[in-house]
Amino acid sequence: MDKKLLNRIVVDPKIMIGKPVIKGTRIPVELILKKLAQNIDVKEILEDFPRLTIEDIKASVIYAESLVENTDVFPLLPQ
């Protein structure tokens, strides 16, 4: 995993109320992930958002993965 790509993600309370966005844009990581989850082709996403690059899309996935990876999970004990 290329952690350098995470530099493409910015979290700033002055931009989109602090939602993670692609640096230099107001395109939220959430939007990119939703499009990927809807099985929209990467090429189509790039056409719809010409300011995005393939690296931005990869950075979005890596960002989401890092959030999940760093989440603490506490298993529930059966009662």
LINURDA-V473307 format. One record per residue. N is the residue number from 1. PHI is phi in whole degrees, -180 to 180 (999 if undefined). PSI is psi in degrees with one decimal (999 if undefined). Layout:
[[N | PHI | PSI] [N | PHI | PSI]]
This chain:
[[1 | 999 | 135.2] [2 | -96 | 97.2] [3 | -66 | -19.7] [4 | -61 | -29.8] [5 | -63 | -24.8] [6 | -63 | -19.0] [7 | -65 | -14.4] [8 | -80 | -11.4] [9 | -101 | 133.5] [10 | -125 | 137.1] [11 | -121 | 111.4] [12 | -139 | 122.9] [13 | -58 | -18.8] [14 | -85 | -9.6] [15 | -119 | 119.8] [16 | 52 | 39.9] [17 | 56 | 30.1] [18 | 87 | 5.3] [19 | -68 | 145.7] [20 | -63 | 129.9] [21 | -131 | 165.3] [22 | -75 | 129.1] [23 | -53 | 134.0] [24 | 82 | 3.1] [25 | -134 | 177.4] [26 | -114 | 28.9] [27 | -92 | 111.5] [28 | -72 | 144.8] [29 | -55 | -40.0] [30 | -54 | -42.0] [31 | -64 | -42.9] [32 | -63 | -44.7] [33 | -64 | -39.2] [34 | -62 | -43.6] [35 | -64 | -41.9] [36 | -64 | -40.4] [37 | -66 | -27.0] [38 | -84 | 8.0] [39 | 64 | 30.1] [40 | -80 | 130.9] [41 | -62 | 141.7] [42 | -56 | -40.5] [43 | -59 | -41.3] [44 | -67 | -39.2] [45 | -62 | -44.2] [46 | -65 | -33.9] [47 | -70 | -39.4] [48 | -70 | -29.6] [49 | -129 | 82.2] [50 | -61 | -19.0] [51 | -79 | -14.6] [52 | -80 | 153.2] [53 | -123 | 167.5] [54 | -60 | -34.3] [55 | -65 | -35.2] [56 | -64 | -40.5] [57 | -67 | -43.3] [58 | -61 | -42.1] [59 | -61 | -37.8] [60 | -63 | -42.9] [61 | -67 | -42.5] [62 | -64 | -39.8] [63 | -61 | -47.7] [64 | -62 | -42.4] [65 | -62 | -40.3] [66 | -67 | -33.6] [67 | -66 | -44.3] [68 | -67 | -41.6] [69 | -61 | -35.1] [70 | -95 | 13.2] [71 | -89 | 129.8] [72 | -80 | 135.3] [73 | -118 | 128.8] [74 | -117 | 106.9] [75 | -65 | 143.1] [76 | -85 | 135.6] [77 | -83 | 140.1] [78 | -65 | 144.8] [79 | -99 | 999]]
